[in-house]
Amino acid sequence: MGFVVRTFGVRPLLALAAIAAAMGSGAAAAGAAVAPGGVGAAGTVAVADVTCVARCVDTRKATPGAKVRVRGLALDQVSSVVFRRGAGPIQVPPLSATEAVATARVPRGAISSRPYVIDAAGTKSSRSPHKLHILPPTAIPTAVFPVRGPHSFWDGFGAGRNHQGADIGAACGTPLVAALPGKVSHRAYQSAAGNYVVIDVEGVNADIGYMHMVEPALVRPGQIVSAGQTLGYVGETGRASGCHLHFEYWIGAWWAGGAPVDPEPYLREWDGKRR
């Protein structure tokens, strides 16, 4: 497939060390339930972050009906995810929940806030340290830059060795989002590409591909994605030794009769429109 190699970067880790440390110190001795904004004993629900993964404007910008991912501790005990509205809180049941991750739908009427969770015993978690902005569906972009964080352009199309895409350098763990809406056609691991995902773009005869992701994509074949939806995170898997996204744009089907074209003009245009 023609991939570049560089060096630096580490596998991203969930930033929960501070929460875990607090749970193991004075709060553990107290062993009491906590109000939003606090951290309690081990086993008490806590929220480290809330990000949008479907029907998104951006990673931290959602729309009513969007799917959000809550990361934290003891989230398998969650009975409600709590959003804010003008008249008070809105509680919604989680769509799914494990110890470290829960998902939920943004309810109608929700406004921008820092969501939190409540467990089955009625204990409230800390609020998310980052605000989740709620915008109207009309704010969902039709095309966005695929890397959501500081980045730089590396080797381009051709690059003297049949390089079939463009490389965008960014720290491992930087979110990757769908640049265009469409349907996921491939999600796999390959020795050169590493963890990769391919999207059949909606409305045009084109596919876009993301390579070297740190872990398997968050989406699966057949799933419909919107522009701005989180697909995964920058990595250096496969034949790569530096944290970067290898991005490909194919006219026609990816490796099934289509042909790659230089994606850099598209990427430069989308980069200039970033919010």
BELHUBEL-V400748 format. One line per field, one symbol per residue. psi: psi as a letter, one per 30 degrees, with the letter a starting at -180 (. if undefined). burial: # if it has 24 or more other ideal C-beta (glycine too) atoms within 12 Angstrom, else .. A space follows every 10 residues. Layout:
BEGIN
psi->???
burial->???
END
This chain:
BEGIN
psi->fillklklll kkkkigeeee eeffbeeeee gllllkflka lkfkkkkflk lkfkhleleg jllkflklkk kbkhffgkfk kklklegalk kkkkelkaef klllkklkfk lkajlalklf fgkklllkfk kjkjllfffk lfklkfkilk llkbkakdgg hhjgakkjkl kkfkkklkel lakkfkjakk eefbklkkkj kkflilkkkk lgkelklfll kfkkklkfkk fbkkahlbik gkjlkjkkjk jakjhhfakk ljfeeeeeee efgk.
burial->#####...#. .#.#.#..## .##...#... ...#.#.### #.######## ########## ########## #####.#### ####....## .#.#..#..# #######..# #########. ..######## .####...## #.#######. #.#####... ..######## ########## ########.# ..######## #....##### #########. ..#.###### ########.# .######### ...#...#.# #.##.##..# #..#.
END
